[in-house]
Amino acid sequence: MSLEVMLNAAGLAFVVAGSRWHQADGQVMFVFILAMAAAEVAVGLALVLQIYHRFKCLDVDAISEMRG
Amino acid sequence: MNPRPSTCIRYFREANMELTFYISGAVAVIATILMLTRLNLVHALLYMIVSLLAVAVDFFVLGAAFAAALEAIVYAGAIMVLFLFVVMMLNIGRQAAQTERQWLAPGIWAGPVILSSILIVEVVYLTRGSSAGLGTGATGPKEVGIALFGPYIVGVELASMLLLAGLVGAYHLGLRKTEKPEIQHDTDTHEGRADTGGDLVLAGADRSARTT
């Protein structure tokens, strides 16, 4: 969700810049950021579901399985 | 003599535009800060939706109506509903009803309701005035579409491939979940047959998943 906030801030910056110089490129980049955020959210939430079904919890400290 | 009132009105409208821009920006910042400091995920999602809507109003004031519509529909509509869906899905359990009742306590609605009512007042004010005075660099959806499918056609193709990859990846990651009960069932039969002590040929004995 924090990632969403950061992507949203980047999109806002692009749109503001595009409106400052009267170009449509800012909104084009915003559309790309939107598509990327959608794909990233889909994969991330699938990962979260998978972790939950495998470990029955969502605590990152509890499910650390790496030796090290 | 005649242009003076019109310029005065225009100046007044521009000042009001700036004011609405700053107000919705402040709403976005406040909602984001409140979202980041919430400990409960559903409350954080509420503030996140308010923040996204505030940013959408910002886009609308800036003249990027297409981006505003996309922000409201895709971000606040689709992605946040996806988040909410997963949060509700992970919460199927014993005390789920109790925790949901705790989430929906009437006190926590105050913050998002206040912030989004500010946004609603702004939107009503903006749409009541003439839409011709929207911002200075208003770029409509037509220009965005022309730019999108003109010089940025490679980007569109790349975005479509990224979305396809995301779709396939999410499907693959979600597929294991339905495979899990089968593995469980398999090990159960394995345990049951091992108890008999016979040298039966076990079904699917060469599966690597059985060892886990």
Contacts between the chains, C-beta under 8 A, distances in Angstrom:
chain1	res1	chain2	res2	distance
A	1	B	35	7.5
A	1	B	44	6.5
A	1	B	45	7.5
A	1	B	48	6.1
A	1	B	83	6.9
A	2	B	36	7.0
A	4	B	48	7.1
A	4	B	75	7.7
A	4	B	79	7.0
A	5	B	32	5.9
A	5	B	35	7.5
A	5	B	36	7.6
A	5	B	48	7.5
A	5	B	51	7.5
A	8	B	51	7.8
A	8	B	52	6.8
A	8	B	55	6.1
A	8	B	75	7.1
A	11	B	67	7.7
A	11	B	71	7.9
A	12	B	55	5.8
A	12	B	58	6.9
A	12	B	59	7.7
A	15	B	59	5.7
A	15	B	62	6.4
A	15	B	64	5.0
A	15	B	67	5.1
A	16	B	62	6.4
A	18	B	64	7.1
A	18	B	137	7.8
A	18	B	139	6.8
A	19	B	62	4.5
A	19	B	63	5.6
A	19	B	64	5.8
A	19	B	135	6.5
A	19	B	136	7.8
A	19	B	137	4.4
A	19	B	138	7.8
A	19	B	139	6.9
A	20	B	137	6.6
A	21	B	137	7.4
A	22	B	137	4.2
A	22	B	139	7.0
A	23	B	139	7.3
A	24	B	139	4.8
A	24	B	143	4.3
A	24	B	144	4.8
A	24	B	146	7.4
A	24	B	147	4.1
A	25	B	147	6.3
A	25	B	152	7.9
A	26	B	64	7.4
A	27	B	64	5.5
A	27	B	66	5.9
A	27	B	67	4.8
A	27	B	139	6.4
A	27	B	144	4.6
A	27	B	147	8.0
A	28	B	144	6.3
A	28	B	147	5.3
A	28	B	148	5.3
A	28	B	152	5.3
A	28	B	155	7.3
A	30	B	64	7.8
A	30	B	67	5.0
A	30	B	70	7.3
A	31	B	67	7.8
A	31	B	70	6.7
A	31	B	144	7.5
A	31	B	148	6.6
A	31	B	159	7.7
A	32	B	155	5.8
A	32	B	159	5.5
A	34	B	70	5.9
A	34	B	71	7.9
A	34	B	74	5.5
A	34	B	75	7.1
A	35	B	159	4.2
A	35	B	162	6.5
A	35	B	163	5.8
A	36	B	159	7.3
A	36	B	162	6.3
A	37	B	75	7.5
A	37	B	79	6.7
A	38	B	74	6.8
A	38	B	78	7.1
A	38	B	79	6.3
A	38	B	163	6.8
A	38	B	166	7.2
A	39	B	162	5.2
A	39	B	163	5.3
A	39	B	165	6.9
A	39	B	166	3.0
A	39	B	167	7.7
A	40	B	166	7.1
A	41	B	79	5.3
A	41	B	82	6.1
A	41	B	83	7.4
A	42	B	82	7.3
A	42	B	166	4.9
A	42	B	167	6.9
A	42	B	169	7.6
A	42	B	170	4.2
A	43	B	166	5.4
A	43	B	169	4.9
A	43	B	170	5.4
A	43	B	173	7.0
A	45	B	82	6.2
A	45	B	83	7.2
A	45	B	86	4.8
A	45	B	170	7.5
A	46	B	169	7.1
A	46	B	170	4.1
A	46	B	171	7.9
A	46	B	173	3.7
A	46	B	174	4.9
A	47	B	173	5.9
A	48	B	86	6.3
A	48	B	90	7.5
A	49	B	86	6.5
A	49	B	89	7.2
A	49	B	90	7.4
A	49	B	173	7.5
A	49	B	174	6.4
A	49	B	177	6.5
A	50	B	173	5.2
A	50	B	174	7.3
A	50	B	176	5.9
A	50	B	177	6.7
A	52	B	90	5.4
A	53	B	176	7.6
A	53	B	177	5.0
A	53	B	180	6.1
A	54	B	180	7.8
A	58	B	90	7.0
